[in-house]
Amino acid sequence: QVQLVESGGGSAQAGDSLRLSCAASGGTFSDYAMGWFRRAPGKEREFVATISGNARHTWYSDSMGGRFIISRDNDENTVYLQAITLKPEDTAVYYCAAGTGYTPDYVPQFDYLYDYWGQGTQVTVSS
């Protein structure tokens, strides 16, 4: 069983930067592909970014405009999402997720490929 706890959310102004963290416990962290998703008010959950277990590969949503950077520290069992130049439309609950049973290079892009989810952290961006 894997537990995921997100942190780092909060209120921000348009143009600000923010770093979200997701601490994992249970199992071997480097065995998991990790992803970030978000759910904006009134919208479906959408993919933001993913990183492979060995941290060598990343994949991002085309719609995010290159404003998000995913990284991980396998020694600290933590995955990060750096958001730069925030926009009001980035307002959402951000979730991290762990995908198990994949090769170390795999970068899953779809939510059904993930097995464990955190509770989410709210990010609110005002103009």
URDA-V71421 format. One line per field, one symbol per residue. ss: DSSP state (a for helix, b for strand, c for the rest). phi: phi as a letter, one per 20 degrees, with the letter a starting at -180 (. if undefined). psi: psi as a letter, one per 20 degrees, with the letter a starting at -180 (. if undefined). A space follows every 50 residues. Layout:
BEGIN
ss: ???
phi: ???
psi: ???
END
This chain:
BEGIN
ss: ccbbbbbccbbbbccccbbbbbbbbcccaaacbbbbbbbcccccbbbbbb bccccccbbbcaaacccbbbbbbccccbbbbbbccccaaacbbbbbbbbc ccccccccccaaaccbbcccbbbbbbc
phi: .ddccebofqebegnfdbdeccedcnmdgfedfccdcbcegmcffcfdab cfgemeccbcffeemmeccdbbcffdlcdcceddlfcgfegaedddbddd ndffefcfddffeddcceenceccdde
psi: ppppoqriraqrqpirqqpqqopqqpaohiipqqqprqoqpjrqpqpgqq qrhjjiprpqphiikkjqpqrqoihjlqqqoppqlqqhiiprpppqqppq jrqiiqnpiqhiiqhqqriqpppppq.
END
